[in-house]
Amino acid sequence: MKKKLNVGLIGYGFMGRTHSNAYRKVTHFFDVPYEPVLQVVCGLVEDEAKAFAERWGYQSHTTDWRKVIENKNIDVVDICVPNDLHAEIAIAAAQAGKAICCEKPLALNAAQGEQMVKAVEKAGVANVVSFNYRRVPAVTLAKKLIDEGRLGRIFHYRANFLQDWTISPKVPQGGMATWRLDIKAAGSGVTGDLLAHCIDTAMWHNGPITAVCAMTETFIKQRTHAETGKVEPVGIDDACTFFCRFENGSLGNFESTRYARGHKALYTFEINGEHASIAWDLHDLHRLSYFDHRDESIVRGWRSIHVTDSDMPYMDKWWVPGLQIGYAETFVHQVAEFLQNLAKGEPTPPTFRDALATQYVCDAVLNSAKNNKWEKVRRQRTEDR
Ligand code: SOE
């Protein structure tokens, strides 16, 4: 019999579903030392929280997140609420000794993120931030190829995250469905919501970013607020483009927008090294493109690796070679590693501290755009630990 691990989920939106699905599936596919038990879900609207609990098998529901934290039976607090609530909930959960899984980005800004890091490290509780794209098998394979030195010296890292769902001025800001457009709830626009993913993956692949030069734009300046019904100024960045320098001497080029008509969630990256290059595309997430200049010239070219064989990252746990997995499984991978590391008392990356490094880059990007100049990225000092 596996030891039970009681989960309290706070937030039942899109992310609440991805995390619940992962807790339900993980024991079927991975050898994990715990069996997650979906104890309680918390959300704003009672009927909806109840319906969510029934659908996903949570034993109870509540509309008060403090009840989840105060509940002595809860081992893991999973935070899937808008960004402005992350810090308060995570700090309270840490003080109550709970393990914590928090949705990305870590916080509204780095100042809040620092408080969160302090709280989890002081309490000594397990913590992870849900930058799920790291756990796409092809993205993990890219990390392995880079770490093995196959690319040689890296010159360029470029990434895009393109969407088109806010082009209409009729899309409101604020409220349950559109809080990502409300600066108070989200902290920023595409920088924290989408580029944070690209930055997390990029620093994982290619090391720290040291300086950035950014521009942002808010194309639609006013939107109706879903809660007040009033037309209010829009405070978020609708689009953001930035250049950067990595500590290893390579150059970065990042772009994100919610105004790229025709693109729903097109996350792509390309890395160019001395010997080889890698490219990846979320719309074709089970493939990794690889070009190796050392191949014999008459057969040299971009190969499209179908990342499904059992020697590929995570793939021995799923079906048979040739059959692919998708977006939902990245969260299963995260939960599996979180549970395995929890039993060993080891951290699961990206920890709150890792996510704070991403938050420093996001803050530098937004400051650079505001001040119209290059910004150095704050580095974590060892004495901050
Ligand atoms: C925004 O539309 C969003 O849902 C992000 O919040 C997620 O983090 C990203 O994975 C997909 O797009």
Boltz pocket constraint, residues with backbone or C-beta under 6 A from the ligand:
constraints:
  - pocket:
      binder: B
      contacts: [[A, 104], [A, 163], [A, 193], [A, 194], [A, 265]]
      max_distance: 6.0
